[in-house]
Amino acid sequence: MEIIIYLAIAVFGILQIGLFFKLWGMTNDIKDIRNKYVNDKDDFNTLSNNKQAMFDIGVKVKHIKSNKELTVIEFDSVNNRYVCYTENGLFEGRFNANELTTIQHNSSIDASETDKG
């Protein structure tokens, strides 16, 4: 009787190890899927049909409450919200236009740096 129990525990343990590696492989698949959608901007909605859009696709914006720098990836025309991702390519959320501001680049610093070089 003990042999059957030990055999069942051994089989269960081997199946658990197999499940661990299967889940590990699936996490890599999720990373590939995420990278495909983050980097493939042509598949997302364009703003040409929407007159209410304030930010273009690919524009760097700052979330007002969290002060995080984000990239606009998509405009959800149904909910009038911008889909934003962090620099790492992680989904941050869907925001209204009044929750975001454009990041201003200081052009005077850029011009003075080119004069020095």
C-alpha positions as CSV (number, residue, x, y, z in Angstrom):
1,M,0.0,0.0,0.0
2,E,2.9,2.4,0.8
3,I,4.5,1.7,-2.5
4,I,1.3,2.9,-4.3
5,I,1.3,6.1,-2.3
6,Y,5.0,6.8,-2.9
7,L,4.5,6.1,-6.6
8,A,1.5,8.5,-6.8
9,I,3.5,11.2,-4.9
10,A,6.5,10.7,-7.3
11,V,4.2,11.0,-10.4
12,F,2.5,14.1,-8.9
13,G,5.9,15.7,-8.2
14,I,7.1,15.1,-11.8
15,L,3.9,16.6,-13.2
16,Q,4.4,19.6,-11.0
17,I,7.9,20.2,-12.4
18,G,6.5,19.9,-15.9
19,L,3.8,22.4,-15.1
20,F,6.4,24.8,-13.7
21,F,8.4,24.8,-17.0
22,K,5.2,25.1,-19.0
23,L,4.2,28.2,-17.1
24,W,7.7,29.6,-17.5
25,G,7.4,29.2,-21.2
26,M,4.0,30.9,-21.3
27,T,5.4,34.0,-19.6
28,N,8.0,34.3,-22.4
29,D,5.1,34.1,-24.9
30,I,3.3,36.9,-23.1
31,K,6.4,39.1,-23.3
32,D,6.6,38.5,-27.0
33,I,2.9,39.3,-27.5
34,R,3.3,42.5,-25.5
35,N,6.3,43.6,-27.4
36,K,4.6,43.0,-30.7
37,Y,1.7,45.3,-29.8
38,V,3.8,48.0,-28.2
39,N,6.3,48.2,-31.0
40,D,3.8,47.7,-33.9
41,K,2.1,51.0,-33.9
42,D,0.6,50.6,-37.4
43,D,-2.0,48.1,-36.0
44,F,-3.5,50.7,-33.6
45,N,-6.2,53.1,-34.3
46,T,-5.1,56.2,-36.1
47,L,-6.3,59.6,-35.1
48,S,-7.3,60.8,-38.6
49,N,-11.0,59.9,-38.2
50,N,-11.2,61.5,-34.8
51,K,-11.4,65.3,-34.5
52,Q,-11.4,65.3,-30.7
53,A,-7.9,63.9,-30.3
54,M,-5.4,66.2,-28.6
55,F,-2.3,63.9,-28.7
56,D,-0.9,62.0,-31.6
57,I,0.1,58.4,-31.5
58,G,3.7,58.0,-30.2
59,V,3.8,61.3,-28.4
60,K,5.5,61.4,-25.0
61,V,3.1,62.7,-22.3
62,K,3.1,63.1,-18.6
63,H,0.4,61.8,-16.3
64,I,-0.6,64.8,-14.1
65,K,-1.4,62.8,-10.9
66,S,1.5,60.3,-10.8
67,N,4.0,62.6,-12.7
68,K,5.0,59.5,-14.9
69,E,6.3,59.9,-18.4
70,L,4.2,57.8,-20.8
71,T,3.8,57.2,-24.5
72,V,0.5,57.4,-26.2
73,I,0.0,54.1,-28.1
74,E,-3.7,54.2,-29.0
75,F,-6.7,56.4,-28.9
76,D,-9.9,54.7,-27.7
77,S,-12.5,56.6,-29.7
78,V,-15.4,54.7,-28.1
79,N,-14.4,56.0,-24.6
80,N,-12.4,59.0,-25.7
81,R,-9.4,57.9,-23.7
82,Y,-5.7,57.6,-24.5
83,V,-4.0,54.2,-24.0
84,C,-0.6,54.9,-22.5
85,Y,2.4,52.7,-21.8
86,T,5.6,53.4,-19.8
87,E,9.1,53.5,-21.3
88,N,9.5,49.8,-20.4
89,G,6.5,48.9,-22.6
90,L,4.2,48.2,-19.7
91,F,0.5,49.2,-19.8
92,E,-0.1,52.1,-17.5
93,G,-3.7,52.8,-18.2
94,R,-6.4,54.7,-20.2
95,F,-6.6,58.4,-19.5
96,N,-8.7,61.3,-20.5
97,A,-7.0,64.3,-22.2
98,N,-7.3,66.4,-19.1
99,E,-5.3,63.8,-17.1
100,L,-2.3,64.2,-19.5
101,T,0.1,67.0,-20.5
102,T,2.6,67.1,-23.3
103,I,6.2,66.9,-22.3
104,Q,8.0,70.1,-23.4
105,H,11.5,69.8,-24.6
106,N,13.7,72.8,-23.9
107,S,14.9,73.8,-27.4
108,S,17.2,76.6,-26.1
109,I,19.4,73.9,-24.3
110,D,19.5,71.9,-27.5
111,A,20.6,74.9,-29.6
112,S,23.3,76.0,-27.1
113,E,24.7,72.4,-27.0
114,T,25.0,72.4,-30.8
115,D,26.8,75.8,-30.8
116,K,29.5,74.5,-28.4
117,G,30.3,71.4,-30.5
